[in-house]
Amino acid sequence: MTLPAKGKSREEIYSEIKEALSRDADWRGGKIWSLVYFAGEDVSDVLRDAYSAAIYTNGLGPGAFKSLKRFEYEVVQTAAGLLGLEGAVGNMTSGGTESILMAVKTARDWSRAEKGISEPEMIAPVTAHPAFYKSAQYLGVKVVPTPIGDDFRADVGAIEAAITPNTVLVIGSAPNYPYGTIDPIPEIAALAQKNNIPCHVDACLGGYLLPFVERLGYEVRPWDFRVPGVSSISADNHKYGFAARGASTIMYRDAAYRRHQFFAYSDWPGGLYGSPTMTGSRPGGAIAAAWAVLNYLGEDGYMRLAKVIMDTTRTLQDGINAIDGLHVLGDPDMSVFPFASDSLDIYAVGDALDTFGWHPDRQQNPASLHLMVTPVHETIVQPFLADLAEAARKVRTGEQAPGGRAAFYGMLEKMPDRGAVRDVIVTTLEKLTSDPNSGLP
Ligand SMILES: Cc1ncc(COP(=O)(O)O)c(C=O)c1O
């Protein structure tokens, strides 16, 4: 594209956008199992109204935009209540990755200031989200990965053995993305506390759902600020908080600790500069929409959606376990889970599902398919299970051969040279961001 010599009409532009969007994955129809958390047309309308009303506002300027200052304060206050500590402090960020980046930076800078640590390390169970590796790379922190147990939860003994005088942060997830299990947070946090090390709980997925799952009467393993030793928690509004994308909260038990998150520069000719999180300008629409949906849904709305999500998850899991050759891995705590097979090539099952229009994510170690359940999936449980049974049958009878994406994923999973696999990923990113006709391998 080059800049059109003469501007197009609003109608023309909108119809081009609608046409392009119509070719995206069918998330409204529940055909994808990640990326979008759709809570219905009414919620969508609320988000759109709030976002567009605040479209020009900028969270960088709380003096000019008292509206955003108030919305952010109230979102953070609400998060504090949901996460089990009324006095918790926090900020809104653009998403889980930025919240995690802030948690790692705060731990690194606090440890440098308070303990003189100059070669920081953080301990991350292998299930921790890649955002921790990204943060570590950006911030010059070494990641020490630790294994998980047979129950797909962090191995506490391995974490204890990995602690050194350079450890600046210990991590647990509630739940982790790959297996949907909540790590043993009380044990991890106790270890951290005993060694005077901060402990971060990544509740990007669970932060705005687990509180309501617990209120519904499910037994939820302890994971929030009610657990002593938990220093910070990331919780994403734009996941199960059902906000518009670009909204997360990073929360801290202690205000003095949180000060290490902030950035200040005093010598710029442009004036004194302070910024609480990574980004400079911050889209006010995302902040206003996150505030709006909390108020629109309220406790009863979130409880209703949590019930739909948990009921749908159970029905899907029972249905998958009833299909010959397939089983859910472990005992997932929430609504995110993998399933695998001891007898079928699970990636080939994934390929067959693709041909039916479903797009489950592929996972490795062990090879599995991954589902992240949202309210929209309530409507497609039976057709999905029927297609999954048919996909499994096709692979069992050899009608669907391992090939295509299945072969590619199978090969990458087994390649011992992980640097070469990272090269494949970077080359793919290069193509995706420079050739509009390129697709995923
Ligand atoms: C457990 C967990 N943490 C962090 C993230 C990163 O969040 P984001 O994609 O909003 O940056 C995700 C994303 O799925 C996640 O599942």
The ligand as a Tripos MOL2 file, in Angstrom:
@<TRIPOS>MOLECULE
LIG
   16    16     1     0     0
SMALL
NO_CHARGES

@<TRIPOS>ATOM
      1 C1         -0.6840  -17.4850   32.2240 C.3       1 LIG1
      2 C2         -0.4180  -16.3590   31.2710 C.ar      1 LIG1
      3 N1          0.4410  -15.3830   31.6160 N.ar      1 LIG1
      4 C3          0.7260  -14.3490   30.8030 C.ar      1 LIG1
      5 C4          0.1460  -14.2450   29.5610 C.ar      1 LIG1
      6 C5          0.5200  -13.0910   28.6500 C.3       1 LIG1
      7 O1         -0.5610  -12.2430   28.4530 O.3       1 LIG1
      8 P1         -0.6580  -11.2330   27.2050 P.3       1 LIG1
      9 O2         -0.7720  -12.0760   25.9750 O.co2     1 LIG1
     10 O3         -1.8830  -10.4310   27.5230 O.co2     1 LIG1
     11 O4          0.5600  -10.3940   27.1710 O.co2     1 LIG1
     12 C6         -0.7630  -15.2340   29.1580 C.ar      1 LIG1
     13 C7         -1.3820  -15.1850   27.8360 C.2       1 LIG1
     14 O5         -2.1200  -16.0580   27.4300 O.2       1 LIG1
     15 C8         -1.0440  -16.3180   30.0310 C.ar      1 LIG1
     16 O6         -1.8810  -17.2950   29.6690 O.3       1 LIG1
@<TRIPOS>BOND
     1     1     2 1
     2     2     3 ar
     3     2    15 ar
     4     3     4 ar
     5     4     5 ar
     6     5     6 1
     7     5    12 ar
     8     6     7 1
     9     7     8 1
    10     8     9 2
    11     8    10 1
    12     8    11 1
    13    12    13 1
    14    12    15 ar
    15    13    14 2
    16    15    16 1
@<TRIPOS>SUBSTRUCTURE
     1 LIG1         1 GROUP 0 **** ****
